[in-house]
Amino acid sequence: MKSNSWSKRLPWLFSRRADFWLASGGASLGLLAAALVIIWHGDWELSWLDFVLAEFHLGATYDAIIRRRLWRERQVDVVIAPLVILALTYALTMKGQMILLTSITMYAAVWHRGRQSLGVARFYQRSAGGPVSRVHNFLFRGAIYLPMLAGMLAYTHLAPTEYDGEPYLALTLGRQITWLVAVTAVVWVMFYLVWTLGQNRGERIGSAPQNSGGLVHPGEWWVVLAHAVAFGSGYTLGASNGAFLMALGVHHEVQYLSFTYAMARRPRTFYTGSRTGTDPAMKNLDSQASFKDSAALRAEVKQAVSFLVWPVIGFTGAVVGGWAELEWLAPLGVGGLWCHYWFDSRIWTRRGRGAT
């Protein structure tokens, strides 16, 4: 059975086409389109879109925490650690360590965006049975982490004084090292893609717990490609125009919102394309297949409204907080962002009952 047949039966977040455009390779096309709009027209429209999606992004994390009641079994990760982070943020703000605050935010953002790509790609990887081999796992990790490192070094080399309009501590390793890492990242990603496409050609999906069939889920290499385009364009172009960092942010936020929404609805419907598999959620999907389209639409709308509760609360809080202009609320913005980075590094692990 050729790859174009078996891939239709592999688990997707929504469907093959929707996943491509929302969470995988299609996102990189949107990123490049946004870059062209910035060059041609400007970034005003993008700035408000980035603000809205960013606040929804944070709210989606709190939705996952509330929905899965993670505070019951992960008090340290969900309650204690965020309080320590907020206390640290306020302490640094009171001492006037704004450069340090901006620097931590910059490097944490790089790590957070890269780890999100790693997590989404792992979702697809695990749904295909896991890494094909040690070589696959080695190439996959390098294709994620090297573009992260290359993007960060490129930005700190091209913009060594300011990040997002604020002074920060730039990690500069020199022009030669920056170019070496960039070229290595490009070659590594190209080799990963060539190896992956060659591995999938003519192979069959394995039925064992490990991927003995030697196949790589298309969603995995879609994410890797989108990840490389995002870091290669966003942080390089963003060094000369901050709007390109906003374009990268929109890419990041759309991917995250689509993933978290899919995880929120997954217990109710688990789509694989052919409605086959052994996942217990398949029973829900099969039982709903007989529903009328109108009933299915109502159920989906109800699910979407439920999911949007915390994103809307977060967005409203950000708008009200900005309008009030209270000085004591200012550190909460940075602290909340750091807490979000922390949550995302903890709640989507297997221990956190997540998929990534």
Secondary structure, DSSP 8 states (H G I E B T S, - for coil): --HHHHGGGS--SS-HHHHHHHTSHHHHHHHHHHHHHHHHT-SHHHHHHHHHHHHHHHHHHHHHHHHHTGGGT-HIIIIIHHHHHHHHHHHHHHTT-HHHHHHHHHHHHHHHHHHHHHHHHHHHHHHTTS-SSHHHHHHHHHHHHHHHHHHHHHHHHH-SSEETTEE-------HHHHHHHHHHHHHHHHHHHHHHHHHHTT-----SSS-TT----HHHHHHHHHHHHHHHHHHHHTTT-THHHHHHHHHHHHHHHHHHHHHHHTTT----SS--SS-TTHHHHHHHTTS-HHHHHHHHHHHHHHHHHHHHHHHHHHHHHHHHT-GGGHHHHHHHHHHHHHHHHHTTSTTTT---
